């Protein structure tokens, strides 16, 4: 059963899907395929999943970056509107942007270990946690990194 699940397909609802598709293609630079009739399906960077208490059927999408300041500056330079300024959370630094269709998209710089190494510092070896790879040696962990319930889902 090692390869039972081969990927993740995320759906973002939008009041203006054509504009939001253009944003993911042209501004974020995500590669895509046309599934027919201009319906783009995007390749995503490595992903992780966190399960938290909440209302069944409610899901959130957060993009991750290794440098939130640089990412937001780059997006501002492309005319992207910021929704929420950077805030410091126990699990990382969080901000949000406005999609062309009006939706809010969260972007954060994780302070927690990542099974896909999205917050690993360049040139650093990752250590294994529960059989998976996570960034940084034990000495770099913070108390927030040991509380997965504080991490966004």
N, C-alpha and C positions, 0 to 999 in steps of 0.2 A: 504494500500500500504506500510505498515511499512517494510515488508520483501520482497519487490519487487526484490532487488538485494541481493544475498546471499553470494557473495564473489568477489574476483578479480583474474583474470588469466592474468599474465604478460608473455610476450614472449621476450626473448633475442636472437637476431640473432648471430650466431657464425660460424666462418670458421672451427671450430673443436668442434662440439657439444658434442662428446663423452668425450673429455678431460674436457670441461667446466662442464658437468654433474658430472663427477668424482670430480671436484673441489668443487662444491656446496655440494655434498654428503660427501666427505672425509675431506675436509679442513674446510668448514664452518659448517659442521655437520647438514645440513638441512635434515629433514625426507622426504621421497619420496614414491611414489607408482609407480609401473611399469604399464604403460598404454598399454603395449604390445610391444614385440620385443626389450626390453631394453630402451624404451622411458620413461624416468623418468619425473614425474611431482612432483615438490617440494612443501611442505607446507612452507609457509612463516610466519615470525613474523607479528604482527599487522602492518597494512599499513595505509597510509594517501594519499590523492590526492590533488595536487595544480594545478590550471589552470592559465597559464600565456600567455601573447601575444606571438605569434611566428608563425612558418610555420605549417599549418595543416599537420598532419601525422608524425610530428617529436615528439618523446617521449624519455624520459630519465629515467633511473633507478638509484636511490640512495639508498644505504643501510644506516640505521641509527644505531648509537651506543651511549651509555651513557658516554663512555670513549674512545675517539679516540686514545689517546696514547697507552693505554693498548691493544686495539684491533689491532692496527698496529704492536705493538711488538709481539703479539701472532701470527699474520699472518706471520711476518718476520721469526719467529722461525719455521714455517712450510714451509719455502722456498718460500713464495709468494713475487713476485717482486713488488716494489713500482713504480708507474708511476709519480705521482705528490706529492711532499711533502705537509705537512700540511700548509694550508693558512687560515688566519683569515678572515671571511666574516661577514657582518652585521647580517646574519641569523644563523651563527654557524661556526664551524671549519671543513674544508674540505680537503680531500686527495683522491688519487685514487690508485688502484692496477691494475695489468695486469692479465687478465684471461689466462689460458693455451692456449686458441685459439687465443690470441693476442688482444682481446677486452679490453677496459678500463672500470673499474667498480668503481664508486664513492662511498665513505663512508664518512658520516659526523656526527658530534656531534651537534644536533640542539641547538640553543639558543632561538628559537621561541617556543611558546606554541604548544603542540601536542594534537590533539583530542584523541589519543590513549595512551597518557602518556609515550611515549618512552624516554623522557628526564627527567622524574620525579626523584627527588632525593629520595633514599630509606627512608622509614619512613615518608614521607611528604604526607599530604592529597592533592588531586587535587581539583581545583575549577571548577565550571561549566562555560562554555563560549558558548553562543548561544545554550543552551540545551545539550551541549557535555562536556565531561570532559577534562580539560587541567591542566598541572602541575603548581605548585607554586602559592603563594599568589601574589596579585597585586604588592606588593612592590618589588618583585623579577623580574618583567618584565623590559625589556630594550626597548628603542625606536624602535630598529630593530624588536622586536616582534610584533609591531603594524603595520608593513609594509609588508603584505604578498606578495606583488609584488617582494620583494627581495629574497624570498625563492625559492630554486630550484624546478623545476617541475619534 
